[in-house]
Each structure stands twice: as C-alpha cells, then as structure tokens.
C-alpha cells in the first residue's frame, strides 16, 4: 500500500472528512455540574442556568422556560453559581 492510500484508508481524497474534537476535561467538568446552576461563557456571551444534560459536543442549560444548547467547542470558561 502506498502512503497516500494509507492516509485516506477508504475515504475519497476528493471528499472532505468530518473531524470531531472532544474536550474530555470540559465534558467531565460539565458532568460534575449536572443538576446544579452554572455560568458558561462562550465566544458569543455568557449563559447561566441549571445544567440539565451533557453530551460530548454540547451542554443543555435550563433557565426558567428556556433551554439553551451550547456547543462545547464554543465554551471559554465555566463557573458554578453559588
């Protein structure tokens, strides 16, 4: 097998490949806040609420009647609310 064939291993070199970055420490920190209130700062501003769900690519915050789905890749910092 030539080096270029090994690099693509079944994928077409003319089609883009999807790459997903998982932030394991951010994911673990968010999981430790499940059911608790937190402030999450993103590149678009801050969101606060109760952490309702955590997935490898996003977190769900509930504030009153609104649910916020925040992409983990957009998080700058996380702070538990006291």
Secondary structure as the mmCIF struct_conf table of DSSP 4:
data_model
#
loop_
_struct_conf.conf_type_id
_struct_conf.id
_struct_conf.beg_label_comp_id
_struct_conf.beg_label_asym_id
_struct_conf.beg_label_seq_id
_struct_conf.end_label_comp_id
_struct_conf.end_label_asym_id
_struct_conf.end_label_seq_id
HELX_RH_AL_P HELX_RH_AL_P1 UNK A 3 UNK A 8
TURN_TY1_P TURN_TY1_P1 UNK A 9 UNK A 10
BEND BEND1 UNK A 11 UNK A 11
TURN_TY1_P TURN_TY1_P2 UNK A 13 UNK A 14
BEND BEND2 UNK A 15 UNK A 15
HELX_LH_PP_P HELX_LH_PP_P1 UNK A 16 UNK A 18
HELX_RH_AL_P HELX_RH_AL_P2 UNK A 24 UNK A 32
TURN_TY1_P TURN_TY1_P3 UNK A 33 UNK A 33
STRN STRN1 UNK A 34 UNK A 34
TURN_TY1_P TURN_TY1_P4 UNK A 35 UNK A 35
BEND BEND3 UNK A 36 UNK A 36
STRN STRN2 UNK A 37 UNK A 42
TURN_TY1_P TURN_TY1_P5 UNK A 43 UNK A 44
STRN STRN3 UNK A 45 UNK A 54
BEND BEND4 UNK A 56 UNK A 57
STRN STRN4 UNK A 58 UNK A 63
TURN_TY1_P TURN_TY1_P6 UNK A 64 UNK A 65
STRN STRN5 UNK A 66 UNK A 71
HELX_RH_3T_P HELX_RH_3T_P1 UNK A 72 UNK A 74
STRN STRN6 UNK A 75 UNK A 80
#
